[in-house]
Amino acid sequence: MPELIAPTTRLHTAWLQAHEEWGPGVHEDGFGLLPSDDVDSPAGFEAWVARLAEESDPTKQLRCTYRWIVEDEQVLGGIALRHGINDFVLRAGHIGYGIRPSSRRRGLATWALGQMLEEARVLGLGRVLIVCEVGNTASAKTIERHGGLLEGVRDTELGAVRRYWITI
């Protein structure tokens, strides 16, 4: 049974396996991975996990909660909840998630999104914005399953995205 856990250095090897499955680049939504992050070396991975923990600090005004979707010590995906609203959130959304290719079509994204929407409710967020690439039908269906209402499509620096709002 999958669980959502805070990022941990204990799963370095498992995370690297998931990262390798996605292929080169920084495109695993929900992990908070930046081009400057060194995730290959133990020291770099530790620094990255520490940065994610710092961004999750409840004393931060614009914080982000990161969770990994884990089952049997395997990292299946990641999901992030951005608590505030700023220009980045208005472009990228409050919640971003990604499931590694071999773990897709199991309902993991739908389950994890439900968990994070509950966390958003507890935090007092009245509604959240979630975006997905125009061609990502699976993600659009996941968002719609949770009541996402399509605001429209916008062009971004990463291509056209569908913008959904979910009232909590």
C-alpha positions as CSV (number, residue, x, y, z in Angstrom):
1,M,0.0,0.0,0.0
2,P,1.5,3.4,-1.0
3,E,2.1,6.2,1.5
4,L,3.1,9.8,1.4
5,I,6.3,10.6,3.2
6,A,8.5,13.6,3.6
7,P,11.7,13.5,1.4
8,T,14.4,11.5,3.1
9,T,18.1,10.8,2.3
10,R,17.3,7.1,3.3
11,L,15.8,6.6,-0.1
12,H,18.6,8.1,-2.2
13,T,19.1,4.9,-4.3
14,A,15.4,4.4,-4.7
15,W,14.9,8.0,-5.8
16,L,17.8,7.8,-8.3
17,Q,16.1,4.7,-9.8
18,A,12.9,6.7,-10.3
19,H,14.9,9.7,-11.7
20,E,16.7,7.5,-14.1
21,E,13.4,6.1,-15.4
22,W,12.2,9.6,-16.2
23,G,15.3,10.2,-18.3
24,P,17.6,13.2,-18.4
25,G,16.4,16.6,-17.4
26,V,14.6,18.3,-14.6
27,H,11.0,17.4,-15.3
28,E,9.7,15.2,-12.5
29,D,6.8,17.4,-11.3
30,G,6.2,17.4,-7.5
31,F,9.8,16.9,-6.5
32,G,11.0,20.5,-6.4
33,L,14.0,19.7,-8.4
34,L,16.0,22.6,-9.8
35,P,18.6,22.4,-12.6
36,S,21.3,23.4,-10.0
37,D,20.5,20.5,-7.7
38,D,23.1,17.7,-7.5
39,V,21.1,14.6,-6.7
40,D,23.7,12.1,-7.8
41,S,26.2,12.5,-5.0
42,P,25.3,11.7,-1.4
43,A,26.3,15.2,-0.3
44,G,24.3,16.9,-3.1
45,F,21.3,14.7,-2.4
46,E,21.5,15.5,1.3
47,A,21.6,19.3,0.4
48,W,18.6,19.0,-1.9
49,V,16.6,17.1,0.7
50,A,17.6,19.7,3.3
51,R,16.4,22.5,1.0
52,L,13.0,20.8,0.5
53,A,12.7,20.5,4.3
54,E,13.5,24.2,4.7
55,E,10.9,25.1,2.1
56,S,8.4,23.1,4.1
57,D,9.2,25.0,7.4
58,P,5.8,26.1,8.9
59,T,7.4,29.5,9.8
60,K,7.9,30.4,6.1
61,Q,5.3,32.8,4.6
62,L,5.3,31.1,1.2
63,R,6.1,27.5,2.0
64,C,5.8,24.3,0.1
65,T,5.0,20.8,1.4
66,Y,6.8,18.1,-0.5
67,R,5.8,14.4,-0.3
68,W,7.1,11.3,-2.0
69,I,4.8,8.5,-3.0
70,V,6.5,5.4,-1.7
71,E,5.6,1.7,-1.6
72,D,7.9,-1.1,-0.5
73,E,10.9,1.3,-0.3
74,Q,10.4,2.3,-3.9
75,V,9.8,6.0,-4.9
76,L,6.8,5.9,-7.2
77,G,6.3,9.7,-7.5
78,G,6.2,13.0,-5.8
79,I,3.7,15.7,-5.0
80,A,4.1,19.3,-3.8
81,L,1.6,21.7,-2.2
82,R,2.5,25.4,-2.4
83,H,0.7,27.1,0.4
84,G,0.6,30.8,-0.6
85,I,-0.1,32.6,-3.8
86,N,2.4,34.5,-5.9
87,D,3.4,34.8,-9.5
88,F,5.0,31.3,-9.6
89,V,1.9,29.7,-8.1
90,L,-0.3,31.6,-10.6
91,R,1.8,30.0,-13.4
92,A,2.6,26.6,-12.0
93,G,-0.4,26.0,-9.6
94,H,-0.7,25.2,-5.9
95,I,-0.2,21.5,-6.5
96,G,2.2,19.7,-8.8
97,Y,2.7,16.0,-9.1
98,G,4.4,13.3,-11.1
99,I,4.4,9.5,-11.2
100,R,7.3,7.5,-12.6
101,P,6.4,5.9,-15.9
102,S,6.4,2.2,-14.6
103,S,3.9,3.2,-11.8
104,R,1.3,5.0,-13.9
105,R,-2.2,3.8,-14.5
106,R,-2.6,2.6,-10.9
107,G,-4.6,5.5,-9.5
108,L,-1.6,6.8,-7.6
109,A,-1.9,10.4,-8.8
110,T,-5.6,10.5,-8.0
111,W,-5.0,9.1,-4.5
112,A,-2.0,11.4,-3.8
113,L,-3.9,14.5,-5.1
114,G,-6.8,13.6,-2.7
115,Q,-4.4,13.5,0.2
116,M,-2.9,16.8,-0.6
117,L,-6.3,18.4,-1.2
118,E,-7.2,17.3,2.4
119,E,-4.0,18.9,3.6
120,A,-4.9,22.1,1.7
121,R,-8.3,22.0,3.4
122,V,-6.7,21.7,6.9
123,L,-4.5,24.7,6.0
124,G,-7.6,26.8,5.2
125,L,-7.1,27.1,1.5
126,G,-10.5,27.8,-0.1
127,R,-9.5,26.8,-3.5
128,V,-6.4,25.6,-5.4
129,L,-5.0,26.0,-8.9
130,I,-3.6,23.0,-10.7
131,V,-2.2,23.1,-14.2
132,C,-1.2,20.3,-16.6
133,E,0.1,20.2,-20.1
134,V,-2.6,20.4,-22.7
135,G,-1.7,17.0,-24.1
136,N,-1.6,15.3,-20.6
137,T,-5.1,13.7,-20.7
138,A,-4.3,11.4,-17.7
139,S,-3.5,14.4,-15.5
140,A,-6.5,16.3,-16.7
141,K,-8.8,13.4,-15.8
142,T,-7.1,13.1,-12.4
143,I,-7.8,16.8,-11.7
144,E,-11.4,16.5,-13.0
145,R,-12.0,13.5,-10.7
146,H,-11.4,15.8,-7.8
147,G,-13.8,18.5,-9.1
148,G,-11.4,20.6,-11.1
149,L,-13.1,23.2,-13.2
150,L,-11.3,24.2,-16.3
151,E,-10.5,28.0,-16.3
152,G,-8.9,27.8,-19.7
153,V,-5.7,27.2,-21.6
154,R,-2.7,29.5,-21.4
155,D,0.6,29.6,-23.2
156,T,3.6,29.5,-20.8
157,E,7.4,29.3,-21.1
158,L,7.0,25.5,-21.0
159,G,4.2,25.3,-23.5
160,A,0.4,25.4,-23.4
161,V,-1.2,24.3,-20.1
162,R,-4.8,23.6,-18.9
163,R,-5.7,25.6,-15.8
164,Y,-8.0,24.1,-13.3
165,W,-9.5,25.4,-10.0
166,I,-10.7,23.1,-7.3
167,T,-12.8,24.5,-4.5
168,I,-12.1,22.8,-1.2
